[in-house]
């Protein structure tokens, strides 16, 4: 039976008891990235810092590589980080995903598309419906895909029923004109330079941290 409490100010009025407060639920978020030269991996560190500041538990994964060691060597790519490689079955364990994607002619790389095309079994069973996702990017040039990577990611998410959470213009760094930077309302980003020599600036890393914290806050509301 529902316990009833008489309102002392009005004995005829019955008010319900205060609902029991549920313990705080920590959102579980996966950072899933692809990085050839390390720019995205560097941003991922700041994204992780922000996510954890927002109260989330975080795991970091890299996407499966589709290029051979021979090709990567010819490209001058450094050795991969030791982060585990994501598998399709792991996706169901998380409340949200932060995708770190470099630009390839204004879109995400083939490595992401190859992986996402293998998620059909999850799509058929609706396993990812209601989860959240955000994106952070790296491009070689200004206007090299900071917004279009996010735009082309949205349809991939929509078919799974995943909620896209943009950065928006949160924090003064996103508005900054002090330097060229790769942030956009879709997410944090960096400009790597046409030869890949430019590393993420303090401003760009700061935006990534802001995005991580904001994303964790939104996901926490979804999992309550």
URPE-V252822 format. One record per pair of residues at least 4 apart in sequence whose C-alpha atoms are under 6 Angstrom apart, sorted by the first residue. I is the first residue (numbers start at 1). J is the second residue. Records with the same first field share a line. If there is no record, write none. Layout:
I=J + J
//
This chain:
4=16
5=14 + 15
6=11 + 14
7=11 + 13
26=56
27=56 + 220
28=56 + 57 + 94 + 95
29=58 + 94 + 95 + 96 + 97
30=58 + 59 + 60 + 97
31=60 + 97 + 98 + 99
32=61 + 62 + 99
33=62 + 63 + 99 + 100 + 101
34=62 + 63 + 101
35=40
36=77
37=77
46=205 + 208 + 209
47=208 + 209 + 212
50=209 + 212 + 213
51=56 + 212 + 213 + 216
52=56
53=213
54=213 + 216 + 217
56=216
61=83 + 84 + 85 + 86
62=85 + 86
63=85 + 86
64=85
72=77
73=77
95=131
96=131 + 132 + 133
97=133
98=133 + 134 + 135
99=135
100=135 + 136 + 137
101=108 + 137
102=137 + 138 + 139
103=107 + 108 + 139 + 145
104=108 + 109
106=144 + 145 + 148
107=149
108=149
110=114
113=117
122=126 + 127
123=160
128=160
129=160 + 161 + 162
130=161 + 162
131=162
132=162 + 163 + 164
133=164 + 165
134=164 + 165
135=187
136=187 + 188 + 189
137=189
138=189 + 190 + 191
139=144 + 191 + 192
140=191 + 192 + 193 + 194
141=191 + 193
145=149
148=152
150=186
157=162
158=162
166=186 + 187
167=185 + 186 + 187 + 211
168=185
169=174 + 185
181=190
182=189 + 190 + 191
183=188 + 189
188=207 + 208
190=200
192=196 + 198
193=198
200=204
202=206
211=215
//
